[in-house]
C-alpha cells in the first residue's frame, strides 16, 4: 500500500536535492478537502526561503522537474500559497483490492518496526478490589496499542504492575480482618483509609467459612499480614480473569514486592547519592528533581526512614530501562498529571535518557444511561465495576466505545447506545458492514475472489472512493503509533463502513455481467478483509451474521 507514497517521497527528495537542499524531509498528508486530491505536501513552503524563492514559484519548479510514475500518480496541481496536491491513478487504487485479498489477515501489516522493542504498562490497578471502568478504558487503549505495534513488526510486551507492598496492603489486611471479625460476631473496625466495598465483606465471609476462627485466634499483626497477602492474590486473580474476559492478556505481571525483596529501591538511593542528586532536610531525603526539570523537589525517604512510593517507582522504571526497551509507554489515570515531569527528572538524575519514556494520561469516563450519569456500583459502592459493564453491553461494544475518543479527552460512555442494534451504534455500524459483505458471498455462492481477478472494470466514483479509504490504513497506523492513541482506527473503520454502504446502495454486485460482478466481488472481499483487520487491531470481533 505504501508504493505510491514511497515513490512520491523519493521523487520529491530527488528534486529538492537537485535544487540544493542538503537533507530534505518531505511530509505527505491527506488534504482536508478531497477536492484537492489524495495526498499533498508543503515542501515548497518549507524550503522556499532557504532557496531564495517564493513558495508558489518553488512549487511550480518542483512540479516541472518531478519524474513521476503515472501508473501510481495520475496528476498534480498547486493550490494556495504553494501546496502541491497529487491524485492517485485509478490503476494504482484498483491494485489495492487484489493486494488486500492476497495478503488476507496480513493486510496493513509490515515489518517497518522489526527489531524495535516496546514495553507498554497499563491498567496497573491496586490489588485491593475489582477493576472499574477507568481501568477498563486503560485496558482497551493499552491492548489496542500493543496490537498496533505488533502489526508493524515491533516486539511489543504488555505489563501490569502489581502494587503489592507498602502501607496500602496493610490497610487491605486490616479491612479484611475487620469484616472477618464482624462475620464471627466480634467487634472490628475498618481503619482510616481502609477499604469499605461490599466485595471486602463478601471475600471476608468466604474466609470465615473456610478457616473458621483461625485469624481471630492468631496474633493481630500476623493475621493482618497474612490476610493482606491472601487478599492481594484473590483480587489479582479476579482482575486477571476480568481482563482475559475483555480479551486482554499481559506478558508479565510485575510485582512491587519483588523489587522490595531485592531492595532495589535502596540500590537506587545509593546511586542517586553517588550522583549527588539528593539532600537531607528535616530528617527526610529529597531528590533534586527541580534541578533536573521538574517544578519542585520530592521526598523519597521520610524522616522515620521509610521509602515513599516514589522511590520504588523509580526503581521499577530503572528496571524497565535495564531490560533494554527502545520505547517505554505508561498509560496512567487522570490523577497522575505530576508523574511525567517527576519521573523524567528522576531518570535524568540517574543518567538515563528520559525521551525513551512516553506517558499517556487517560481522562475520566462518565457512564450515562438515558443521558443521566451512572456513578455507583451496586456491589462495590463506588465506580461501576468493569465486569458489571461487560455483563450489560458486552466486550465488543465496551472495547470499541473506550477508544472512540482521544485519550486526552474525557469520555461519555452511553450504555443504552452501546446496546442498541442500529446504525446509531458505532460498533454495530462497522460490524454490520462486515456481516453484510459475508451475506453477499453467501448469495453469490462462489469461491472466488482469490486475488487474481481482473479489477479493471472498477471505475465508478463510489468504487474508487472506497478503494481510497482502504488505502488509508497505512496512514492510520502511522498516526496511531505516532500519537500513541488508537482513536484514529475507529474513525477509519467508520469511514470504510460508510463508503462501503454507499457503494452497496449505488452499485449492484450480483446482477451485473460476470466481468463487473467479479471485480465488485473482489472489492467486497478486500473491504471485508480491511474491516476485519481494523476491528482486530481494536480487539473487536468481526461477525459474519447479525
MISETI-613472 format. One record per residue (C-alpha): residue number from 1; z, y, x. Coordinates in nm, 4 decimals, always signed. Last residue first. Layout:
% MISETI-613472
> NUM Z Y X
...
This chain:
% MISETI-613472
> 546 +1.2676 -1.0050 -2.6033
> 545 +1.0744 -1.2679 -2.4092
> 544 +0.9744 -1.2854 -2.0414
> 543 +1.2954 -1.1217 -1.9197
> 542 +1.3034 -0.9289 -1.5894
> 541 +1.6676 -0.9313 -1.4764
> 540 +1.8473 -0.6322 -1.3234
> 539 +1.9904 -0.6107 -0.9701
> 538 +1.8258 -0.2712 -0.9166
> 537 +1.5954 -0.4126 -0.6492
> 536 +1.5218 -0.6959 -0.8934
> 535 +1.4178 -0.4449 -1.1595
> 534 +1.1735 -0.2839 -0.9169
> 533 +1.0249 -0.6180 -0.8133
> 532 +0.9905 -0.7424 -1.1714
> 531 +0.8232 -0.4182 -1.2762
> 530 +0.5793 -0.4359 -0.9834
> 529 +0.4937 -0.8003 -1.0536
> 528 +0.4369 -0.7201 -1.4221
> 527 +0.2112 -0.4302 -1.3273
> 526 +0.0050 -0.6505 -1.0956
> 525 -0.0229 -0.9094 -1.3737
> 524 -0.1423 -0.6500 -1.6246
> 523 -0.3963 -0.5090 -1.3774
> 522 -0.5307 -0.8600 -1.3154
> 521 -0.5507 -0.9137 -1.6919
> 520 -0.7473 -0.5908 -1.7097
> 519 -0.9979 -0.7148 -1.4500
> 518 -1.0386 -1.0496 -1.6252
> 517 -1.0869 -0.8846 -1.9650
> 516 -1.3485 -0.6498 -1.8183
> 515 -1.5532 -0.9347 -1.6725
> 514 -1.4995 -1.1578 -1.9807
> 513 -1.6253 -0.9028 -2.2317
> 512 -1.3347 -0.7404 -2.4229
> 511 -1.1097 -0.8847 -2.6939
> 510 -0.8153 -0.9835 -2.4727
> 509 -0.7301 -0.6578 -2.2943
> 508 -0.7892 -0.3592 -2.5196
> 507 -0.7355 -0.0227 -2.3523
> 506 -0.5656 +0.2766 -2.5201
> 505 -0.2446 +0.1241 -2.6552
> 504 -0.1881 -0.1079 -2.3592
> 503 -0.2720 +0.1673 -2.1079
> 502 -0.0136 +0.3978 -2.2665
> 501 +0.2472 +0.1195 -2.2656
> 500 +0.1641 +0.0527 -1.8996
> 499 +0.1950 +0.4171 -1.8009
> 498 +0.5328 +0.4427 -1.9740
> 497 +0.6585 +0.1196 -1.8152
> 496 +0.5485 +0.2334 -1.4682
> 495 +0.7071 +0.5769 -1.5226
> 494 +1.0378 +0.4253 -1.6386
> 493 +1.0374 +0.1947 -1.3358
> 492 +0.9733 +0.4936 -1.1077
> 491 +1.2650 +0.6900 -1.2544
> 490 +1.4919 +0.3837 -1.2252
> 489 +1.3964 +0.3480 -0.8571
> 488 +1.4720 +0.7151 -0.7932
> 487 +1.8424 +0.6553 -0.8711
> 486 +1.8840 +0.4128 -0.5789
> 485 +2.0599 +0.6768 -0.3618
> 484 +2.0932 +0.6573 +0.0175
> 483 +1.8759 +0.9726 +0.0260
> 482 +1.6396 +0.8364 +0.2893
> 481 +1.6630 +0.4791 +0.1615
> 480 +1.5905 +0.5871 -0.1944
> 479 +1.3066 +0.8190 -0.0945
> 478 +1.1288 +0.5732 +0.1339
> 477 +1.1553 +0.3000 -0.1302
> 476 +1.0199 +0.5437 -0.3878
> 475 +0.7243 +0.6355 -0.1680
> 474 +0.6338 +0.2704 -0.1218
> 473 +0.6641 +0.2069 -0.4957
> 472 +0.4220 +0.4947 -0.5566
> 471 +0.1177 +0.2644 -0.5526
> 470 +0.2187 +0.1217 -0.8916
> 469 +0.2027 +0.4739 -1.0372
> 468 -0.1487 +0.5327 -0.9054
> 467 -0.2556 +0.1966 -1.0520
> 466 -0.1259 +0.3018 -1.3948
> 465 -0.3146 +0.6306 -1.3696
> 464 -0.6314 +0.4404 -1.2713
> 463 -0.6113 +0.2177 -1.5783
> 462 -0.5292 +0.5026 -1.8173
> 461 -0.8168 +0.7132 -1.6781
> 460 -1.0646 +0.4264 -1.7392
> 459 -1.2362 +0.2806 -1.4332
> 458 -1.1212 -0.0785 -1.3939
> 457 -1.4549 -0.2672 -1.3999
> 456 -1.4321 -0.3065 -1.0175
> 455 -1.1389 -0.5500 -1.0475
> 454 -1.3341 -0.8601 -0.9428
> 453 -1.0708 -1.1330 -0.9253
> 452 -0.9445 -1.2921 -0.6042
> 451 -0.5772 -1.2061 -0.6567
> 450 -0.4796 -1.5186 -0.8513
> 449 -0.5419 -1.3926 -1.2061
> 448 -0.5742 -1.6521 -1.3541
> 447 -0.4205 -1.9486 -1.5351
> 446 -0.5393 -1.8561 -1.8845
> 445 -0.3901 -1.8945 -2.2340
> 444 -0.4734 -1.5362 -2.3298
> 443 -0.2002 -1.5286 -2.5946
> 442 +0.0648 -1.6445 -2.3492
> 441 -0.0770 -1.4030 -2.0924
> 440 -0.0389 -1.1089 -2.3290
> 439 +0.3150 -1.2225 -2.4170
> 438 +0.4082 -1.2050 -2.0490
> 437 +0.2834 -0.8461 -2.0393
> 436 +0.5037 -0.7597 -2.3377
> 435 +0.8064 -0.9100 -2.1609
> 434 +0.7627 -0.6803 -1.8598
> 433 +0.7122 -0.3737 -2.0824
> 432 +1.0186 -0.4789 -2.2847
> 431 +1.2288 -0.4844 -1.9674
> 430 +1.1397 -0.1209 -1.8982
> 429 +1.2158 +0.0099 -2.2474
> 428 +1.5264 -0.2111 -2.2794
> 427 +1.6617 -0.0564 -1.9586
> 426 +1.6011 +0.2977 -2.0865
> 425 +1.7497 +0.2429 -2.4352
> 424 +1.5617 +0.4797 -2.6663
> 423 +1.2764 +0.2271 -2.6687
> 422 +1.4901 +0.0037 -2.8886
> 421 +1.7410 -0.2803 -2.8771
> 420 +2.0511 -0.0596 -2.8548
> 419 +2.3472 -0.1902 -2.6554
> 418 +2.3197 +0.0668 -2.3742
> 417 +2.2800 +0.3413 -2.6361
> 416 +2.6081 +0.2380 -2.8008
> 415 +2.7925 +0.2415 -2.4696
> 414 +2.6688 +0.5864 -2.3655
> 413 +2.7586 +0.6226 -1.9976
> 412 +2.7907 +0.9904 -1.9032
> 411 +2.7593 +1.0002 -1.5254
> 410 +2.8850 +1.2784 -1.2979
> 409 +2.6320 +1.3954 -1.0379
> 408 +2.6129 +1.3199 -0.6635
> 407 +2.5248 +0.9539 -0.7274
> 406 +2.2042 +1.0633 -0.8954
> 405 +2.1777 +0.9394 -1.2500
> 404 +2.0343 +0.6166 -1.3905
> 403 +2.2176 +0.4085 -1.1290
> 402 +2.5141 +0.3090 -1.3476
> 401 +2.2877 +0.2716 -1.6522
> 400 +2.0826 -0.0021 -1.4859
> 399 +2.3818 -0.2046 -1.3720
> 398 +2.5554 -0.1816 -1.7102
> 397 +2.2412 -0.2600 -1.9102
> 396 +2.1652 -0.5694 -1.7045
> 395 +2.5248 -0.6960 -1.6853
> 394 +2.6025 -0.6994 -2.0562
> 393 +2.6927 -0.4195 -2.3001
> 392 +3.0209 -0.5311 -2.4589
> 391 +3.1623 -0.8052 -2.2396
> 390 +3.0332 -0.6168 -1.9340
> 389 +3.2355 -0.3105 -2.0360
> 388 +3.5533 -0.5132 -2.0802
> 387 +3.4910 -0.6843 -1.7476
> 386 +3.4715 -0.3497 -1.5670
> 385 +3.8035 -0.2373 -1.7098
> 384 +3.8205 +0.0843 -1.9071
> 383 +4.0401 +0.3416 -1.7333
> 382 +4.4109 +0.3183 -1.8151
> 381 +4.6404 +0.1119 -2.0371
> 380 +4.5233 -0.2081 -1.8705
> 379 +4.4668 -0.4273 -2.1739
> 378 +4.3166 -0.1986 -2.4383
> 377 +4.1554 +0.0147 -2.1717
> 376 +4.1746 +0.3867 -2.2333
> 375 +3.9323 +0.6702 -2.1983
> 374 +3.6433 +0.6380 -2.4418
> 373 +3.4842 +0.9827 -2.4679
> 372 +3.3152 +1.0702 -2.8014
> 371 +2.9394 +1.0919 -2.8471
> 370 +2.9157 +0.7857 -3.0678
> 369 +3.0951 +0.5923 -2.7962
> 368 +3.1020 +0.7561 -2.4545
> 367 +3.2215 +0.6330 -2.1176
> 366 +3.2652 +0.9079 -1.8604
> 365 +3.1990 +0.8075 -1.5003
> 364 +3.3108 +1.0382 -1.2209
> 363 +3.1082 +1.1204 -0.9091
> 362 +3.0235 +0.8889 -0.6236
> 361 +3.0777 +1.0332 -0.2752
> 360 +2.8375 +0.8874 -0.0211
> 359 +2.9464 +0.8829 +0.3426
> 358 +2.6987 +0.8205 +0.6225
> 357 +2.8322 +0.7123 +0.9630
> 356 +2.5941 +0.6719 +1.2589
> 355 +2.5936 +1.0518 +1.2839
> 354 +2.9555 +1.0420 +1.4034
> 353 +2.8504 +0.9181 +1.7502
> 352 +3.1660 +0.7777 +1.9069
> 351 +3.3705 +0.9459 +2.1821
> 350 +3.7078 +0.8730 +2.0202
> 349 +3.7629 +1.2384 +1.9292
> 348 +3.4126 +1.2407 +1.7809
> 347 +3.5090 +0.9421 +1.5649
> 346 +3.8239 +1.1213 +1.4479
> 345 +3.6187 +1.4300 +1.3554
> 344 +3.3769 +1.2102 +1.1610
> 343 +3.6723 +1.0594 +0.9747
> 342 +3.8172 +1.3971 +0.8720
> 341 +3.4825 +1.5573 +0.7861
> 340 +3.3868 +1.2671 +0.5619
> 339 +3.7236 +1.1908 +0.4031
> 338 +3.8024 +1.5310 +0.2540
> 337 +3.5990 +1.4582 -0.0608
> 336 +3.7640 +1.1196 -0.1207
> 335 +3.8884 +1.1591 -0.4811
> 334 +3.5320 +1.1314 -0.6184
> 333 +3.5051 +0.7642 -0.5210
> 332 +3.3612 +0.6262 -0.1996
> 331 +3.0408 +0.4580 -0.0831
> 330 +3.0584 +0.4189 +0.2943
> 329 +2.7429 +0.3639 +0.4998
> 328 +2.7348 +0.2551 +0.8630
> 327 +2.3916 +0.2730 +1.0266
> 326 +2.2988 +0.1231 +1.3641
> 325 +2.5670 -0.1472 +1.3392
> 324 +2.7051 -0.2837 +1.6655
> 323 +3.0253 -0.4606 +1.5625
> 322 +3.2179 -0.2091 +1.7729
> 321 +3.1195 +0.0663 +1.5323
> 320 +3.2619 -0.1228 +1.2357
> 319 +3.5827 -0.1942 +1.4318
> 318 +3.6123 +0.1781 +1.5055
> 317 +3.5846 +0.2342 +1.1331
> 316 +3.8737 -0.0024 +1.0655
> 315 +4.0846 +0.1531 +1.3417
> 314 +4.0269 +0.4979 +1.1894
> 313 +4.1447 +0.3616 +0.8535
> 312 +4.4430 +0.2069 +1.0306
> 311 +4.5369 +0.5625 +1.1456
> 310 +4.4581 +0.7437 +0.8195
> 309 +4.6989 +0.5383 +0.6049
> 308 +4.9886 +0.6984 +0.7947
> 307 +5.1406 +0.4950 +1.0781
> 306 +5.5184 +0.4773 +1.0603
> 305 +5.7343 +0.6100 +1.3462
> 304 +6.0038 +0.7940 +1.1486
> 303 +5.8403 +1.1323 +1.2198
> 302 +5.5157 +1.0063 +1.0697
> 301 +5.2209 +0.8791 +1.2731
> 300 +4.8598 +0.9865 +1.1956
> 299 +4.9304 +1.3398 +1.0762
> 298 +4.6104 +1.5403 +1.0315
> 297 +4.4756 +1.8549 +1.1975
> 296 +4.2792 +2.1022 +0.9848
> 295 +3.9303 +2.2106 +0.8750
> 294 +3.7494 +1.9308 +1.0576
> 293 +3.5054 +1.9686 +1.3469
> 292 +3.6557 +1.8040 +1.6539
> 291 +3.9192 +2.0672 +1.7386
> 290 +4.0290 +2.0594 +1.3747
> 289 +4.0792 +1.6823 +1.4021
> 288 +4.3418 +1.7191 +1.6755
> 287 +4.5291 +1.4101 +1.5553
> 286 +4.8956 +1.4783 +1.4834
> 285 +5.1996 +1.2712 +1.5803
> 284 +5.5254 +1.3448 +1.3976
> 283 +5.8634 +1.4395 +1.5483
> 282 +5.8392 +1.8000 +1.4337
> 281 +5.5078 +1.8307 +1.6204
> 280 +5.3595 +1.5902 +1.8721
> 279 +5.0008 +1.6098 +1.9958
> 278 +4.6850 +1.4011 +1.9765
> 277 +4.3313 +1.4068 +2.1232
> 276 +4.4352 +1.3960 +2.4893
> 275 +4.1685 +1.1274 +2.5482
> 274 +4.4282 +0.8818 +2.6758
> 273 +4.6380 +0.9677 +2.3699
> 272 +4.3473 +0.8890 +2.1389
> 271 +4.3001 +0.5547 +2.3138
> 270 +4.6670 +0.4660 +2.2717
> 269 +4.6558 +0.5650 +1.9030
> 268 +4.3515 +0.3426 +1.8529
> 267 +4.5383 +0.0500 +2.0060
> 266 +4.8268 +0.1292 +1.7727
> 265 +4.5930 +0.0992 +1.4729
> 264 +4.4568 -0.2321 +1.6012
> 263 +4.7987 -0.3951 +1.5928
> 262 +4.6120 -0.7295 +1.5701
> 261 +4.8205 -0.8208 +1.2632
> 260 +4.7610 -0.4688 +1.1327
> 259 +4.3845 -0.5098 +1.1508
> 258 +4.4155 -0.8497 +0.9805
> 257 +4.6353 -0.6948 +0.7095
> 256 +4.3588 -0.4425 +0.6429
> 255 +4.1439 -0.7378 +0.5381
> 254 +3.7627 -0.7326 +0.5491
> 253 +3.5920 -0.9217 +0.2657
> 252 +3.2544 -1.0000 +0.4226
> 251 +2.9041 -1.0819 +0.3043
> 250 +2.9809 -0.9425 -0.0386
> 249 +2.8230 -1.0725 -0.3569
> 248 +2.7289 -0.8547 -0.6535
> 247 +2.5522 -1.0010 -0.9575
> 246 +2.7953 -0.8443 -1.2056
> 245 +2.9537 -1.1849 -1.2734
> 244 +2.9935 -1.2066 -0.8971
> 243 +3.1749 -0.8731 -0.9066
> 242 +3.4126 -0.9840 -1.1798
> 241 +3.4903 -1.3094 -0.9974
> 240 +3.5584 -1.1250 -0.6709
> 239 +3.7888 -0.8844 -0.8530
> 238 +3.9816 -1.1735 -1.0074
> 237 +4.0221 -1.3410 -0.6665
> 236 +4.1339 -1.0101 -0.5170
> 235 +4.3788 -0.9749 -0.8071
> 234 +4.5420 -1.3148 -0.7544
> 233 +4.5451 -1.2903 -0.3749
> 232 +4.7084 -0.9466 -0.3911
> 231 +4.9608 -1.0689 -0.6492
> 230 +5.0654 -1.3554 -0.4218
> 229 +5.1188 -1.1214 -0.1261
> 228 +5.3213 -0.8761 -0.3344
> 227 +5.5175 -1.1619 -0.4910
> 226 +5.6091 -1.2995 -0.1500
> 225 +5.7148 -0.9635 -0.0063
> 224 +5.9139 -0.8612 -0.3151
> 223 +6.0761 -1.2053 -0.3377
> 222 +6.1984 -1.1878 +0.0229
> 221 +6.3305 -0.8366 -0.0343
> 220 +6.5326 -0.9437 -0.3392
> 219 +6.6954 -1.2504 -0.1809
> 218 +6.5895 -1.5640 -0.3706
> 217 +6.7452 -1.6687 -0.7034
> 216 +6.5314 -1.4411 -0.9209
> 215 +6.2152 -1.5470 -0.7408
> 214 +6.2824 -1.9167 -0.8142
> 213 +6.3838 -1.8699 -1.1795
> 212 +6.0951 -2.0681 -1.3325
> 211 +5.8040 -2.1031 -1.0909
> 210 +5.5063 -2.1770 -1.3158
> 209 +5.6079 -2.0228 -1.6492
> 208 +5.7853 -1.7354 -1.4740
> 207 +5.4763 -1.6759 -1.2632
> 206 +5.2430 -1.6745 -1.5655
> 205 +5.4605 -1.4052 -1.7225
> 204 +5.4296 -1.1922 -1.4111
> 203 +5.0487 -1.2067 -1.4392
> 202 +5.0517 -1.0974 -1.8022
> 201 +5.3079 -0.8229 -1.7348
> 200 +5.1016 -0.6901 -1.4449
> 199 +4.7864 -0.7009 -1.6639
> 198 +4.9735 -0.4853 -1.9146
> 197 +4.9465 -0.2009 -1.6681
> 196 +5.2619 -0.0404 -1.5268
> 195 +5.2144 -0.0426 -1.1499
> 194 +5.4602 +0.1337 -0.9235
> 193 +5.4720 +0.4979 -0.8091
> 192 +5.8410 +0.5194 -0.8971
> 191 +5.9752 +0.1662 -0.9101
> 190 +5.9310 -0.0706 -1.2070
> 189 +6.2796 -0.1501 -1.3368
> 188 +6.4406 -0.4885 -1.3833
> 187 +6.7210 -0.6198 -1.6032
> 186 +6.7159 -0.9937 -1.6726
> 185 +6.5714 -1.1695 -1.9768
> 184 +6.3505 -1.4029 -1.7737
> 183 +6.0411 -1.2014 -1.8761
> 182 +6.2258 -0.8873 -1.7688
> 181 +6.2830 -1.0428 -1.4265
> 180 +5.9105 -1.1152 -1.3934
> 179 +5.8211 -0.7615 -1.5019
> 178 +6.0486 -0.6170 -1.2324
> 177 +5.9231 -0.8679 -0.9744
> 176 +5.5598 -0.7756 -1.0428
> 175 +5.6361 -0.4076 -1.0012
> 174 +5.8379 -0.4594 -0.6810
> 173 +5.5554 -0.6697 -0.5313
> 172 +5.2982 -0.4027 -0.6213
> 171 +5.5193 -0.1325 -0.4744
> 170 +5.5415 -0.3385 -0.1543
> 169 +5.1636 -0.3654 -0.1561
> 168 +5.1336 +0.0112 -0.1974
> 167 +5.3660 +0.0668 +0.1010
> 166 +5.1343 -0.0863 +0.3574
> 165 +4.9003 -0.3821 +0.3687
> 164 +4.6368 -0.5491 +0.1512
> 163 +4.3831 -0.2666 +0.1408
> 162 +4.0874 -0.5068 +0.1085
> 161 +3.7691 -0.3512 +0.2487
> 160 +3.4617 -0.4969 +0.0765
> 159 +3.1510 -0.5347 +0.2936
> 158 +2.7787 -0.5735 +0.2258
> 157 +2.5516 -0.6510 +0.5191
> 156 +2.1996 -0.5229 +0.5841
> 155 +1.9742 -0.6727 +0.8477
> 154 +1.6783 -0.4450 +0.7769
> 153 +1.3405 -0.5863 +0.6683
> 152 +1.2342 -0.3105 +0.4295
> 151 +1.3282 -0.5111 +0.1212
> 150 +1.6637 -0.5771 +0.2916
> 149 +1.7389 -0.2053 +0.2857
> 148 +1.6565 -0.1870 -0.0853
> 147 +1.8684 -0.4913 -0.1739
> 146 +2.1712 -0.3494 +0.0107
> 145 +2.1141 -0.0160 -0.1636
> 144 +2.1108 -0.1905 -0.5019
> 143 +2.4399 -0.3639 -0.4152
> 142 +2.6037 -0.0342 -0.3263
> 141 +2.4885 +0.1551 -0.6358
> 140 +2.5822 -0.1178 -0.8843
> 139 +2.9155 -0.1910 -0.7140
> 138 +3.0060 +0.1785 -0.6905
> 137 +2.9351 +0.2169 -1.0625
> 136 +3.1528 -0.0867 -1.1352
> 135 +3.4342 +0.0560 -0.9228
> 134 +3.4322 +0.3677 -1.1402
> 133 +3.4177 +0.1405 -1.4458
> 132 +3.7448 -0.0361 -1.3604
> 131 +3.8223 -0.3371 -1.1425
> 130 +4.1305 -0.5390 -1.2386
> 129 +4.4684 -0.4891 -1.0699
> 128 +4.6564 -0.4210 -0.7481
> 127 +4.4053 -0.5200 -0.4836
> 126 +4.3050 -0.1545 -0.4297
> 125 +3.9318 -0.1110 -0.4820
> 124 +3.6993 -0.1484 -0.1824
> 123 +3.3973 -0.0778 -0.4129
> 122 +3.1535 -0.0233 -0.1258
> 121 +3.1085 -0.0738 +0.2458
> 120 +2.7449 -0.0823 +0.3551
> 119 +2.6676 -0.2077 +0.7050
> 118 +2.3151 -0.1648 +0.8432
> 117 +2.1481 -0.3298 +1.1430
> 116 +1.7892 -0.2304 +1.2250
> 115 +1.5872 -0.5103 +1.3898
> 114 +1.3201 -0.5045 +1.1211
> 113 +1.3235 -0.1689 +0.9426
> 112 +0.9452 -0.1486 +0.8867
> 111 +0.9378 -0.5190 +0.7985
> 110 +0.7691 -0.4870 +0.4598
> 109 +0.8457 -0.5238 +0.0911
> 108 +0.6561 -0.3435 -0.1844
> 107 +0.5101 -0.6641 -0.3295
> 106 +0.6931 -0.9558 -0.1664
> 105 +0.7608 -1.1113 -0.5086
> 104 +0.3864 -1.1559 -0.5558
> 103 +0.1935 -1.0503 -0.2459
> 102 -0.1419 -1.1840 -0.3665
> 101 -0.0988 -1.0302 -0.7113
> 100 +0.0093 -0.6958 -0.5661
> 99 -0.2909 -0.6876 -0.3306
> 98 -0.5249 -0.7644 -0.6217
> 97 -0.3980 -0.4640 -0.8166
> 96 -0.3748 -0.2364 -0.5122
> 95 -0.7466 -0.2814 -0.4428
> 94 -0.8212 -0.0893 -0.7607
> 93 -0.6491 +0.2181 -0.6209
> 92 -0.8511 +0.2002 -0.2989
> 91 -1.1778 +0.1621 -0.4897
> 90 -1.0823 +0.4519 -0.7205
> 89 -1.0542 +0.6796 -0.4145
> 88 -0.7274 +0.8606 -0.3581
> 87 -0.7238 +1.2363 -0.4114
> 86 -0.6005 +1.4738 -0.1440
> 85 -0.4374 +1.8171 -0.1618
> 84 -0.4076 +2.0616 +0.1283
> 83 -0.1509 +2.3353 +0.0719
> 82 -0.2526 +2.6647 +0.2307
> 81 -0.1319 +2.9719 +0.0417
> 80 -0.2277 +2.8316 -0.2974
> 79 -0.4514 +2.5245 -0.3043
> 78 -0.6993 +2.3648 -0.0668
> 77 -0.9013 +2.0577 -0.1661
> 76 -0.9603 +1.7014 -0.0511
> 75 -1.1841 +1.4198 -0.1731
> 74 -1.2122 +1.0450 -0.2250
> 73 -0.9586 +0.9239 +0.0276
> 72 -0.9462 +0.5461 +0.0836
> 71 -1.3057 +0.4245 +0.0711
> 70 -1.3956 +0.7756 +0.1800
> 69 -1.2473 +0.7083 +0.5231
> 68 -1.1584 +1.0523 +0.6529
> 67 -1.2608 +1.2409 +0.9644
> 66 -1.0880 +1.5762 +0.9232
> 65 -1.2526 +1.8692 +1.1034
> 64 -1.3530 +2.0773 +0.8010
> 63 -1.0290 +2.0004 +0.6205
> 62 -0.8253 +2.1204 +0.9187
> 61 -1.0286 +2.4390 +0.9604
> 60 -0.9895 +2.5308 +0.5944
> 59 -0.6156 +2.4639 +0.6085
> 58 -0.5913 +2.6742 +0.9254
> 57 -0.7600 +2.9669 +0.7477
> 56 -0.5270 +2.9326 +0.4487
> 55 -0.2179 +2.9159 +0.6666
> 54 -0.3225 +3.2317 +0.8524
> 53 -0.3951 +3.1732 +1.2191
> 52 -0.2227 +3.2320 +1.5526
> 51 -0.1801 +2.8623 +1.6338
> 50 +0.2003 +2.8814 +1.6305
> 49 +0.1909 +3.0809 +1.3073
> 48 -0.0380 +2.8330 +1.1319
> 47 +0.1588 +2.5198 +1.2244
> 46 +0.3902 +2.4585 +0.9270
> 45 +0.1697 +2.6333 +0.6700
> 44 -0.1319 +2.4219 +0.7629
> 43 +0.0802 +2.1046 +0.7626
> 42 +0.1943 +2.1619 +0.4027
> 41 +0.0557 +1.8241 +0.2928
> 40 -0.0506 +1.6812 -0.0421
> 39 -0.0939 +1.3473 -0.2188
> 38 -0.2400 +1.2308 -0.5480
> 37 -0.4332 +1.5333 -0.6665
> 36 -0.3677 +1.8910 -0.7780
> 35 -0.3972 +1.8003 -1.1485
> 34 -0.1015 +1.5665 -1.0970
> 33 +0.1332 +1.8673 -1.0893
> 32 +0.4419 +1.8362 -0.8685
> 31 +0.2232 +1.7253 -0.5804
> 30 +0.3258 +1.3910 -0.4178
> 29 +0.4287 +1.4443 -0.0603
> 28 +0.2872 +1.3880 +0.2873
> 27 +0.4737 +1.5393 +0.5837
> 26 +0.2892 +1.5553 +0.9162
> 25 +0.4679 +1.5985 +1.2478
> 24 +0.2574 +1.7344 +1.5303
> 23 +0.3611 +1.6767 +1.8919
> 22 +0.1517 +1.9039 +2.1163
> 21 -0.0282 +2.1206 +1.8603
> 20 -0.3414 +2.2475 +2.0399
> 19 -0.6256 +2.2343 +1.7858
> 18 -0.7250 +1.8807 +1.8924
> 17 -0.3626 +1.7779 +1.8465
> 16 -0.3719 +1.9122 +1.4914
> 15 -0.6970 +1.7230 +1.4280
> 14 -0.5554 +1.3893 +1.5473
> 13 -0.2297 +1.4399 +1.3532
> 12 -0.4255 +1.4996 +1.0319
> 11 -0.6341 +1.1831 +1.0804
> 10 -0.3257 +0.9710 +1.1612
> 9 -0.1433 +1.0987 +0.8501
> 8 -0.4441 +1.0253 +0.6294
> 7 -0.4931 +0.6727 +0.7625
> 6 -0.1220 +0.5933 +0.7333
> 5 -0.1049 +0.7229 +0.3791
> 4 -0.4241 +0.5429 +0.2709
> 3 -0.3061 +0.2103 +0.4139
> 2 +0.0533 +0.2348 +0.2933
> 1 +0.0000 +0.0000 +0.0000
